[in-house]
Every structure is written in C-alpha cells, then in structure tokens.
C-alpha cells in the first residue's frame, strides 16, 4: 500500500521518490518573496550607498547559486540539471521584491529550486544591510507558477 504523501513509504518513513522511469520534460517554476526594510535602508539601496557594496548584484548571484545547490540543502530533493536561473530584484518603498525563475529539462520539477533561490537571495540582502537595519526581514516567500511535467501548469490564483 502506497502512502498518500510521496516522500513517505508504506510505514511512514521518509524516502526519496524514484523518478528513474520518468521521461525528462521541459519544466519551469517561478517564486517570489520580499525583504522588508526601513525607509532609511530603502534610501541607501536606491542611492547605492550601502556600506557593504552592490546589494542587488550580490543577492542575484546568491540566488542563482542557491538554485544549483538546492539538493545539498533539502535532503529529499533530486539532483537535477538547472539549465536556467533568472533572479530579479526590485527596490520598492517597502524594501526589495525578489522573483526567481528556474528552468530544466529533467525528470522532476524545479519548484524547490525557485523557492530556495528567492530565500537565499533574500538572506543575502539581509546580510548586506543588517549593519544598518537590524529589523530587515524576509516575508511572503511563495511559488507563483510551475509548468511542465505530468501535472502541467499551475498558477497561484492571487499572483
């Protein structure tokens, strides 16, 4: 008897799902999140005067790197080829909005890679501004859309 949760075996023990027999298909996932900061930090970001340097460039690279490192962080995530990763950051009046889109042609999706990308990019923003803004925090990390695979396309209704 199979367990209704795919990462649990019939005894309820964690397992990695076997995707050996699945056919590789083109898949993508887009996730988003934000770093809420003080108005003073927003001003530093807009002026490019954060003491540690180019916050958005560092966060963008951190997000791309994180997408590729996801299986090292999540024990049941599959090692897949990340064939594309785009991380966009936008300074807003409330902080920094982050969106990441990850693409592959593999046997399983890249939702976790997109979510990890956004989260690590957000952590990089906080690391870069924490000396000036101890209250900066990550919020609203969520999957916006996934395409490909057996389940097809899914889009968050409130996106």
PyMOL commands that place a pseudoatom at each C-alpha (Angstrom):
pseudoatom trace, name=CA, resn=UNK, resi=1, chain=A, elem=C, hetatm=0, pos=[0.000, 0.000, 0.000]
pseudoatom trace, name=CA, resn=UNK, resi=2, chain=A, elem=C, hetatm=0, pos=[1.424, 3.366, -1.004]
pseudoatom trace, name=CA, resn=UNK, resi=3, chain=A, elem=C, hetatm=0, pos=[1.296, 6.305, 1.370]
pseudoatom trace, name=CA, resn=UNK, resi=4, chain=A, elem=C, hetatm=0, pos=[-0.653, 9.360, 0.070]
pseudoatom trace, name=CA, resn=UNK, resi=5, chain=A, elem=C, hetatm=0, pos=[2.426, 11.547, 0.641]
pseudoatom trace, name=CA, resn=UNK, resi=6, chain=A, elem=C, hetatm=0, pos=[5.008, 10.650, -1.993]
pseudoatom trace, name=CA, resn=UNK, resi=7, chain=A, elem=C, hetatm=0, pos=[8.027, 11.211, 0.258]
pseudoatom trace, name=CA, resn=UNK, resi=8, chain=A, elem=C, hetatm=0, pos=[6.827, 8.625, 2.785]
pseudoatom trace, name=CA, resn=UNK, resi=9, chain=A, elem=C, hetatm=0, pos=[6.941, 4.863, 2.363]
pseudoatom trace, name=CA, resn=UNK, resi=10, chain=A, elem=C, hetatm=0, pos=[4.186, 2.457, 3.456]
pseudoatom trace, name=CA, resn=UNK, resi=11, chain=A, elem=C, hetatm=0, pos=[5.477, 2.629, 7.057]
pseudoatom trace, name=CA, resn=UNK, resi=12, chain=A, elem=C, hetatm=0, pos=[5.531, 6.438, 7.097]
pseudoatom trace, name=CA, resn=UNK, resi=13, chain=A, elem=C, hetatm=0, pos=[9.320, 6.686, 6.816]
pseudoatom trace, name=CA, resn=UNK, resi=14, chain=A, elem=C, hetatm=0, pos=[10.930, 9.411, 4.717]
pseudoatom trace, name=CA, resn=UNK, resi=15, chain=A, elem=C, hetatm=0, pos=[12.194, 8.310, 1.315]
pseudoatom trace, name=CA, resn=UNK, resi=16, chain=A, elem=C, hetatm=0, pos=[13.405, 9.867, -1.882]
pseudoatom trace, name=CA, resn=UNK, resi=17, chain=A, elem=C, hetatm=0, pos=[10.893, 9.366, -4.679]
pseudoatom trace, name=CA, resn=UNK, resi=18, chain=A, elem=C, hetatm=0, pos=[12.278, 7.211, -7.503]
pseudoatom trace, name=CA, resn=UNK, resi=19, chain=A, elem=C, hetatm=0, pos=[11.971, 9.154, -10.767]
pseudoatom trace, name=CA, resn=UNK, resi=20, chain=A, elem=C, hetatm=0, pos=[14.144, 6.792, -12.830]
pseudoatom trace, name=CA, resn=UNK, resi=21, chain=A, elem=C, hetatm=0, pos=[11.345, 5.791, -15.205]
pseudoatom trace, name=CA, resn=UNK, resi=22, chain=A, elem=C, hetatm=0, pos=[10.030, 9.324, -15.766]
pseudoatom trace, name=CA, resn=UNK, resi=23, chain=A, elem=C, hetatm=0, pos=[10.740, 10.948, -19.122]
pseudoatom trace, name=CA, resn=UNK, resi=24, chain=A, elem=C, hetatm=0, pos=[12.636, 14.236, -18.960]
pseudoatom trace, name=CA, resn=UNK, resi=25, chain=A, elem=C, hetatm=0, pos=[10.492, 17.212, -19.963]
pseudoatom trace, name=CA, resn=UNK, resi=26, chain=A, elem=C, hetatm=0, pos=[10.974, 20.960, -20.015]
pseudoatom trace, name=CA, resn=UNK, resi=27, chain=A, elem=C, hetatm=0, pos=[9.865, 22.395, -16.683]
pseudoatom trace, name=CA, resn=UNK, resi=28, chain=A, elem=C, hetatm=0, pos=[9.970, 25.779, -15.017]
pseudoatom trace, name=CA, resn=UNK, resi=29, chain=A, elem=C, hetatm=0, pos=[8.989, 27.358, -11.729]
pseudoatom trace, name=CA, resn=UNK, resi=30, chain=A, elem=C, hetatm=0, pos=[8.716, 30.966, -10.598]
pseudoatom trace, name=CA, resn=UNK, resi=31, chain=A, elem=C, hetatm=0, pos=[8.778, 32.022, -6.969]
pseudoatom trace, name=CA, resn=UNK, resi=32, chain=A, elem=C, hetatm=0, pos=[8.719, 35.396, -5.249]
pseudoatom trace, name=CA, resn=UNK, resi=33, chain=A, elem=C, hetatm=0, pos=[9.352, 36.964, -1.883]
pseudoatom trace, name=CA, resn=UNK, resi=34, chain=A, elem=C, hetatm=0, pos=[10.399, 40.214, -0.308]
pseudoatom trace, name=CA, resn=UNK, resi=35, chain=A, elem=C, hetatm=0, pos=[12.749, 41.718, 2.203]
pseudoatom trace, name=CA, resn=UNK, resi=36, chain=A, elem=C, hetatm=0, pos=[11.008, 44.377, 4.266]
pseudoatom trace, name=CA, resn=UNK, resi=37, chain=A, elem=C, hetatm=0, pos=[13.370, 47.177, 5.318]
pseudoatom trace, name=CA, resn=UNK, resi=38, chain=A, elem=C, hetatm=0, pos=[13.250, 50.571, 6.943]
pseudoatom trace, name=CA, resn=UNK, resi=39, chain=A, elem=C, hetatm=0, pos=[12.770, 53.696, 4.803]
pseudoatom trace, name=CA, resn=UNK, resi=40, chain=A, elem=C, hetatm=0, pos=[16.383, 54.639, 5.606]
pseudoatom trace, name=CA, resn=UNK, resi=41, chain=A, elem=C, hetatm=0, pos=[17.607, 51.353, 4.141]
pseudoatom trace, name=CA, resn=UNK, resi=42, chain=A, elem=C, hetatm=0, pos=[15.459, 51.861, 1.033]
pseudoatom trace, name=CA, resn=UNK, resi=43, chain=A, elem=C, hetatm=0, pos=[17.170, 55.240, 0.576]
pseudoatom trace, name=CA, resn=UNK, resi=44, chain=A, elem=C, hetatm=0, pos=[20.626, 53.616, 0.881]
pseudoatom trace, name=CA, resn=UNK, resi=45, chain=A, elem=C, hetatm=0, pos=[19.632, 50.930, -1.633]
pseudoatom trace, name=CA, resn=UNK, resi=46, chain=A, elem=C, hetatm=0, pos=[18.326, 53.497, -4.110]
pseudoatom trace, name=CA, resn=UNK, resi=47, chain=A, elem=C, hetatm=0, pos=[21.424, 55.671, -3.730]
pseudoatom trace, name=CA, resn=UNK, resi=48, chain=A, elem=C, hetatm=0, pos=[23.767, 52.691, -3.998]
pseudoatom trace, name=CA, resn=UNK, resi=49, chain=A, elem=C, hetatm=0, pos=[25.424, 53.700, -0.734]
pseudoatom trace, name=CA, resn=UNK, resi=50, chain=A, elem=C, hetatm=0, pos=[25.055, 50.529, 1.342]
pseudoatom trace, name=CA, resn=UNK, resi=51, chain=A, elem=C, hetatm=0, pos=[28.482, 50.197, 3.021]
pseudoatom trace, name=CA, resn=UNK, resi=52, chain=A, elem=C, hetatm=0, pos=[28.960, 46.542, 2.004]
pseudoatom trace, name=CA, resn=UNK, resi=53, chain=A, elem=C, hetatm=0, pos=[28.530, 47.285, -1.721]
pseudoatom trace, name=CA, resn=UNK, resi=54, chain=A, elem=C, hetatm=0, pos=[26.137, 46.342, -4.520]
pseudoatom trace, name=CA, resn=UNK, resi=55, chain=A, elem=C, hetatm=0, pos=[23.358, 44.582, -2.621]
pseudoatom trace, name=CA, resn=UNK, resi=56, chain=A, elem=C, hetatm=0, pos=[21.300, 43.584, -5.658]
pseudoatom trace, name=CA, resn=UNK, resi=57, chain=A, elem=C, hetatm=0, pos=[24.267, 42.116, -7.557]
pseudoatom trace, name=CA, resn=UNK, resi=58, chain=A, elem=C, hetatm=0, pos=[25.338, 40.016, -4.578]
pseudoatom trace, name=CA, resn=UNK, resi=59, chain=A, elem=C, hetatm=0, pos=[21.764, 38.828, -3.946]
pseudoatom trace, name=CA, resn=UNK, resi=60, chain=A, elem=C, hetatm=0, pos=[21.259, 37.950, -7.618]
pseudoatom trace, name=CA, resn=UNK, resi=61, chain=A, elem=C, hetatm=0, pos=[24.376, 35.764, -7.694]
pseudoatom trace, name=CA, resn=UNK, resi=62, chain=A, elem=C, hetatm=0, pos=[23.454, 34.190, -4.335]
pseudoatom trace, name=CA, resn=UNK, resi=63, chain=A, elem=C, hetatm=0, pos=[20.005, 33.301, -5.704]
pseudoatom trace, name=CA, resn=UNK, resi=64, chain=A, elem=C, hetatm=0, pos=[21.419, 31.706, -8.838]
pseudoatom trace, name=CA, resn=UNK, resi=65, chain=A, elem=C, hetatm=0, pos=[23.951, 29.740, -6.824]
pseudoatom trace, name=CA, resn=UNK, resi=66, chain=A, elem=C, hetatm=0, pos=[21.231, 28.608, -4.395]
pseudoatom trace, name=CA, resn=UNK, resi=67, chain=A, elem=C, hetatm=0, pos=[19.099, 27.184, -7.210]
pseudoatom trace, name=CA, resn=UNK, resi=68, chain=A, elem=C, hetatm=0, pos=[22.021, 24.962, -8.198]
pseudoatom trace, name=CA, resn=UNK, resi=69, chain=A, elem=C, hetatm=0, pos=[22.723, 23.908, -4.584]
pseudoatom trace, name=CA, resn=UNK, resi=70, chain=A, elem=C, hetatm=0, pos=[19.145, 23.001, -3.562]
pseudoatom trace, name=CA, resn=UNK, resi=71, chain=A, elem=C, hetatm=0, pos=[19.724, 19.209, -3.304]
pseudoatom trace, name=CA, resn=UNK, resi=72, chain=A, elem=C, hetatm=0, pos=[22.570, 19.884, -0.865]
pseudoatom trace, name=CA, resn=UNK, resi=73, chain=A, elem=C, hetatm=0, pos=[20.174, 21.764, 1.422]
pseudoatom trace, name=CA, resn=UNK, resi=74, chain=A, elem=C, hetatm=0, pos=[16.998, 19.688, 1.116]
pseudoatom trace, name=CA, resn=UNK, resi=75, chain=A, elem=C, hetatm=0, pos=[17.660, 16.013, 1.819]
pseudoatom trace, name=CA, resn=UNK, resi=76, chain=A, elem=C, hetatm=0, pos=[14.889, 14.581, -0.390]
pseudoatom trace, name=CA, resn=UNK, resi=77, chain=A, elem=C, hetatm=0, pos=[15.339, 16.938, -3.353]
pseudoatom trace, name=CA, resn=UNK, resi=78, chain=A, elem=C, hetatm=0, pos=[16.662, 15.314, -6.533]
pseudoatom trace, name=CA, resn=UNK, resi=79, chain=A, elem=C, hetatm=0, pos=[19.912, 16.325, -8.145]
pseudoatom trace, name=CA, resn=UNK, resi=80, chain=A, elem=C, hetatm=0, pos=[18.758, 17.806, -11.444]
pseudoatom trace, name=CA, resn=UNK, resi=81, chain=A, elem=C, hetatm=0, pos=[20.265, 19.950, -14.125]
pseudoatom trace, name=CA, resn=UNK, resi=82, chain=A, elem=C, hetatm=0, pos=[19.421, 23.589, -13.539]
pseudoatom trace, name=CA, resn=UNK, resi=83, chain=A, elem=C, hetatm=0, pos=[19.555, 24.821, -17.111]
pseudoatom trace, name=CA, resn=UNK, resi=84, chain=A, elem=C, hetatm=0, pos=[18.431, 28.379, -16.451]
pseudoatom trace, name=CA, resn=UNK, resi=85, chain=A, elem=C, hetatm=0, pos=[18.010, 30.639, -13.443]
pseudoatom trace, name=CA, resn=UNK, resi=86, chain=A, elem=C, hetatm=0, pos=[16.950, 34.271, -13.540]
pseudoatom trace, name=CA, resn=UNK, resi=87, chain=A, elem=C, hetatm=0, pos=[16.761, 36.272, -10.321]
pseudoatom trace, name=CA, resn=UNK, resi=88, chain=A, elem=C, hetatm=0, pos=[15.192, 39.723, -10.483]
pseudoatom trace, name=CA, resn=UNK, resi=89, chain=A, elem=C, hetatm=0, pos=[15.310, 42.214, -7.619]
pseudoatom trace, name=CA, resn=UNK, resi=90, chain=A, elem=C, hetatm=0, pos=[13.413, 45.491, -7.423]
pseudoatom trace, name=CA, resn=UNK, resi=91, chain=A, elem=C, hetatm=0, pos=[13.758, 48.176, -4.798]
pseudoatom trace, name=CA, resn=UNK, resi=92, chain=A, elem=C, hetatm=0, pos=[10.336, 49.362, -3.613]
pseudoatom trace, name=CA, resn=UNK, resi=93, chain=A, elem=C, hetatm=0, pos=[9.216, 51.804, -0.946]
pseudoatom trace, name=CA, resn=UNK, resi=94, chain=A, elem=C, hetatm=0, pos=[8.901, 48.849, 1.468]
pseudoatom trace, name=CA, resn=UNK, resi=95, chain=A, elem=C, hetatm=0, pos=[12.204, 47.085, 0.695]
pseudoatom trace, name=CA, resn=UNK, resi=96, chain=A, elem=C, hetatm=0, pos=[13.258, 44.626, -2.020]
pseudoatom trace, name=CA, resn=UNK, resi=97, chain=A, elem=C, hetatm=0, pos=[10.953, 42.430, -4.125]
pseudoatom trace, name=CA, resn=UNK, resi=98, chain=A, elem=C, hetatm=0, pos=[12.599, 39.239, -5.393]
pseudoatom trace, name=CA, resn=UNK, resi=99, chain=A, elem=C, hetatm=0, pos=[11.439, 36.958, -8.209]
pseudoatom trace, name=CA, resn=UNK, resi=100, chain=A, elem=C, hetatm=0, pos=[13.258, 33.852, -9.418]
pseudoatom trace, name=CA, resn=UNK, resi=101, chain=A, elem=C, hetatm=0, pos=[12.502, 31.637, -12.408]
pseudoatom trace, name=CA, resn=UNK, resi=102, chain=A, elem=C, hetatm=0, pos=[14.319, 28.324, -12.729]
pseudoatom trace, name=CA, resn=UNK, resi=103, chain=A, elem=C, hetatm=0, pos=[14.204, 26.040, -15.787]
pseudoatom trace, name=CA, resn=UNK, resi=104, chain=A, elem=C, hetatm=0, pos=[15.262, 22.492, -16.527]
pseudoatom trace, name=CA, resn=UNK, resi=105, chain=A, elem=C, hetatm=0, pos=[14.736, 19.635, -18.926]
pseudoatom trace, name=CA, resn=UNK, resi=106, chain=A, elem=C, hetatm=0, pos=[14.682, 16.812, -16.405]
pseudoatom trace, name=CA, resn=UNK, resi=107, chain=A, elem=C, hetatm=0, pos=[12.536, 14.170, -14.670]
pseudoatom trace, name=CA, resn=UNK, resi=108, chain=A, elem=C, hetatm=0, pos=[11.249, 16.330, -11.813]
pseudoatom trace, name=CA, resn=UNK, resi=109, chain=A, elem=C, hetatm=0, pos=[10.253, 19.935, -11.280]
pseudoatom trace, name=CA, resn=UNK, resi=110, chain=A, elem=C, hetatm=0, pos=[12.189, 22.939, -10.069]
pseudoatom trace, name=CA, resn=UNK, resi=111, chain=A, elem=C, hetatm=0, pos=[9.739, 24.408, -7.562]
pseudoatom trace, name=CA, resn=UNK, resi=112, chain=A, elem=C, hetatm=0, pos=[12.115, 23.880, -4.645]
pseudoatom trace, name=CA, resn=UNK, resi=113, chain=A, elem=C, hetatm=0, pos=[14.979, 25.394, -6.636]
pseudoatom trace, name=CA, resn=UNK, resi=114, chain=A, elem=C, hetatm=0, pos=[12.929, 28.553, -7.327]
pseudoatom trace, name=CA, resn=UNK, resi=115, chain=A, elem=C, hetatm=0, pos=[11.853, 28.853, -3.679]
pseudoatom trace, name=CA, resn=UNK, resi=116, chain=A, elem=C, hetatm=0, pos=[15.411, 28.258, -2.460]
pseudoatom trace, name=CA, resn=UNK, resi=117, chain=A, elem=C, hetatm=0, pos=[16.704, 30.839, -4.926]
pseudoatom trace, name=CA, resn=UNK, resi=118, chain=A, elem=C, hetatm=0, pos=[14.335, 33.525, -3.621]
pseudoatom trace, name=CA, resn=UNK, resi=119, chain=A, elem=C, hetatm=0, pos=[15.028, 32.678, 0.006]
pseudoatom trace, name=CA, resn=UNK, resi=120, chain=A, elem=C, hetatm=0, pos=[18.815, 32.735, -0.306]
pseudoatom trace, name=CA, resn=UNK, resi=121, chain=A, elem=C, hetatm=0, pos=[18.711, 35.943, -2.373]
pseudoatom trace, name=CA, resn=UNK, resi=122, chain=A, elem=C, hetatm=0, pos=[16.639, 37.453, 0.450]
pseudoatom trace, name=CA, resn=UNK, resi=123, chain=A, elem=C, hetatm=0, pos=[19.155, 36.238, 3.024]
pseudoatom trace, name=CA, resn=UNK, resi=124, chain=A, elem=C, hetatm=0, pos=[21.926, 37.889, 1.003]
pseudoatom trace, name=CA, resn=UNK, resi=125, chain=A, elem=C, hetatm=0, pos=[20.018, 41.199, 1.049]
pseudoatom trace, name=CA, resn=UNK, resi=126, chain=A, elem=C, hetatm=0, pos=[19.672, 40.958, 4.823]
pseudoatom trace, name=CA, resn=UNK, resi=127, chain=A, elem=C, hetatm=0, pos=[23.345, 40.082, 5.200]
pseudoatom trace, name=CA, resn=UNK, resi=128, chain=A, elem=C, hetatm=0, pos=[24.280, 43.156, 3.170]
pseudoatom trace, name=CA, resn=UNK, resi=129, chain=A, elem=C, hetatm=0, pos=[22.041, 45.600, 5.120]
pseudoatom trace, name=CA, resn=UNK, resi=130, chain=A, elem=C, hetatm=0, pos=[21.979, 44.120, 8.635]
pseudoatom trace, name=CA, resn=UNK, resi=131, chain=A, elem=C, hetatm=0, pos=[24.618, 46.545, 9.904]
pseudoatom trace, name=CA, resn=UNK, resi=132, chain=A, elem=C, hetatm=0, pos=[22.232, 49.427, 9.177]
pseudoatom trace, name=CA, resn=UNK, resi=133, chain=A, elem=C, hetatm=0, pos=[18.851, 47.727, 9.586]
pseudoatom trace, name=CA, resn=UNK, resi=134, chain=A, elem=C, hetatm=0, pos=[18.510, 45.050, 12.274]
pseudoatom trace, name=CA, resn=UNK, resi=135, chain=A, elem=C, hetatm=0, pos=[14.751, 44.928, 11.621]
pseudoatom trace, name=CA, resn=UNK, resi=136, chain=A, elem=C, hetatm=0, pos=[15.033, 43.843, 7.971]
pseudoatom trace, name=CA, resn=UNK, resi=137, chain=A, elem=C, hetatm=0, pos=[13.120, 40.607, 7.489]
pseudoatom trace, name=CA, resn=UNK, resi=138, chain=A, elem=C, hetatm=0, pos=[12.001, 38.102, 4.861]
pseudoatom trace, name=CA, resn=UNK, resi=139, chain=A, elem=C, hetatm=0, pos=[8.304, 37.820, 4.089]
pseudoatom trace, name=CA, resn=UNK, resi=140, chain=A, elem=C, hetatm=0, pos=[5.842, 36.333, 1.622]
pseudoatom trace, name=CA, resn=UNK, resi=141, chain=A, elem=C, hetatm=0, pos=[8.047, 33.672, 0.008]
pseudoatom trace, name=CA, resn=UNK, resi=142, chain=A, elem=C, hetatm=0, pos=[5.726, 31.711, -2.295]
pseudoatom trace, name=CA, resn=UNK, resi=143, chain=A, elem=C, hetatm=0, pos=[5.525, 29.731, -5.507]
pseudoatom trace, name=CA, resn=UNK, resi=144, chain=A, elem=C, hetatm=0, pos=[3.840, 31.748, -8.266]
pseudoatom trace, name=CA, resn=UNK, resi=145, chain=A, elem=C, hetatm=0, pos=[3.798, 29.260, -11.126]
pseudoatom trace, name=CA, resn=UNK, resi=146, chain=A, elem=C, hetatm=0, pos=[5.135, 25.919, -12.323]
pseudoatom trace, name=CA, resn=UNK, resi=147, chain=A, elem=C, hetatm=0, pos=[4.996, 24.444, -15.807]
pseudoatom trace, name=CA, resn=UNK, resi=148, chain=A, elem=C, hetatm=0, pos=[5.777, 21.081, -17.328]
pseudoatom trace, name=CA, resn=UNK, resi=149, chain=A, elem=C, hetatm=0, pos=[5.682, 17.546, -16.069]
pseudoatom trace, name=CA, resn=UNK, resi=150, chain=A, elem=C, hetatm=0, pos=[2.722, 15.247, -15.610]
pseudoatom trace, name=CA, resn=UNK, resi=151, chain=A, elem=C, hetatm=0, pos=[0.651, 17.821, -13.709]
pseudoatom trace, name=CA, resn=UNK, resi=152, chain=A, elem=C, hetatm=0, pos=[1.112, 20.530, -16.347]
pseudoatom trace, name=CA, resn=UNK, resi=153, chain=A, elem=C, hetatm=0, pos=[0.810, 24.212, -15.493]
pseudoatom trace, name=CA, resn=UNK, resi=154, chain=A, elem=C, hetatm=0, pos=[-0.182, 25.583, -12.114]
pseudoatom trace, name=CA, resn=UNK, resi=155, chain=A, elem=C, hetatm=0, pos=[-0.519, 29.297, -11.361]
pseudoatom trace, name=CA, resn=UNK, resi=156, chain=A, elem=C, hetatm=0, pos=[-1.182, 30.871, -7.965]
pseudoatom trace, name=CA, resn=UNK, resi=157, chain=A, elem=C, hetatm=0, pos=[-4.619, 32.468, -8.114]
pseudoatom trace, name=CA, resn=UNK, resi=158, chain=A, elem=C, hetatm=0, pos=[-3.614, 35.594, -6.197]
pseudoatom trace, name=CA, resn=UNK, resi=159, chain=A, elem=C, hetatm=0, pos=[-0.411, 36.134, -8.200]
for i in range(1, 159): cmd.bond("trace and resi %d" % i, "trace and resi %d" % (i + 1))
show_as sticks, trace
zoom trace
